[in-house]
């Protein structure tokens, strides 16, 4: 007798449930998507014990009659597609017809429904694949589906569920994703009898983000939109101060469907290059609208992955939309101090001591500056009016009011209050932008060293020099063999005149040794420019005179996205006069 048997339908459904129903949150997702597809304007989700004991989803959608209600729990039964051609233009969130049959095979399910305009209410129950008959009952228009005791007949699956709090967290995250892309729907989430969220429809995306994530997130978002080549992009980009240590706060939606896509995530990463530290991830809410024929959602049972027919076009459009907005926005960090904090009194006293301490020194520096200006000794200042002037340079009188503290930070007055500048971080950004511009036009200008500096190299360094000879030459560095294991530096870039040629070249070879095998040429060049800018910029602890400080501030106004250094750290922190007055209890 043969060994191969055909599985019965319930066993097939239970196996399919392993792909579709990973945990209680998977049930919530599938039921919510069905409610949205039914045209609901109000949806309520109730859970108990993290969804392990109860999941209930009620809506006021179109509802189902007796025939449809019983048939909905059959395998591959769906109202969303009729022919194979429909797979190329899927516009609904659900379409496979797997969800309800899978859910019905792993839990005790009760569904009640009533079509709009119908007097007949129907009820249907299925217990781990064992179906009852559809019977009359009493209910409102729409559909309510209750799922109790998930996986109770599958102890091996149930024991892998996490704690109730953990499973509740996954459900809340699922609820947030769907709520973000359906702001026109009233949505309520109740957990163990406690109302977690009650979201009104038609409230606007900003208001919904505030309710879901709080005002700190919603108040630090920048809006950008783009429509080109049949791709519509609407995005809220998070400023650096609300970045995260992982990508969990990157919400990406395609035609209202939450997705994860490596091409889009790469575009986001590239857009924020230089605006965030490398180990930080931006908060972002990205909405993409694309013709249904231009992508395929039928690639994974959970429908969280899609396949674009022109992924490179999608990537470039998103990168352009995000990057242009970030480059054109002032991203200086604004400080908000809490007067309710335990240390607020100490903060006030420290700030008072600071300004009292530097008051005589500040007055002297202002007198010195006025004297120099009157004597006409600063040719640099005479030429500044040829260029655009930054916000902090709007008045000559105000521009002169600056001081350097701890030979590392510059404090300067603005119309709204004052700013503190990290001199190294700001100059690093300025250097990076100058290097990037000049290297795009050709190799960096270099100068011959009076005495070439020689150094010994390892076999690995020899290989790195050979493989990156064009990049090294483009940086304005001339290296020549000086012996079997010795090289000499003959020329060095003018922009790095304050850096040690030998130390820089050694560090450059170390960087190339670590990076070149695993990076694209463009990314490698960017890494090198980051290092070059850092090595050639003003250092923390370096004393600056008035002219050097003023030049730094002037260059800030001429430098793109100068709010962040090349590594993504802030260069400027703003303090408003209103915030100062609040700290000193003057308001």
Buried (B, 14 or more C-beta within 10 A) or exposed (E): EEEEEEEEEBEBBBEBBEEBBBBBBBBBBBBBBBBBBBBBBBBBBBBBBBBBBBBBBBBBBBBBBBEBBBBBBBBEBBBBBEEEEBEEEBEBBBBBBBBBBBBBBBBBBBBBBBBEEBEEBBBBBBBBBEBEEBEEBEBBBBBBBBBBBBBBBBEEBBEEBBEBEEBBBBBBBBBBBBBBBBBEBBBBBBBBEEEBBEBBBEBEBBBBBBBBBEEEBBEBBBEBEBEEEEBBBBBBBBBBBBBBEEBEBBBBBBBBBBBBBEBBBEBBBBBBBBBBEEEBBBBBBBBBBBEBEEBBBBEEBEBBBBEBEBBEBBBBBBBBBBBEBBEEBEBBBBBEBEEEEEEBEEBBEEBEEEEEEBEEEBEEBBEEBEEBBEEEEBEEBEEBEEEEBBEBBEEEEBBBBBBBEEEBBBBBBBEBBBBBBBBBBBBBBBBBBBBBEBBEEEBBEBEEBEEBBEBEBEEEBBBBBEEBEEBBBBBBBBBEEBEEEEBBBBBBBEBBEEBEBEEBBBBBBEBBBEBBEEBEEEEBBBBBBBBBBBBBBBBEEBEBEBBBBBBBBBBBBEBBBBBBBBBBBBBBBBBBBEBBEBBEEEE
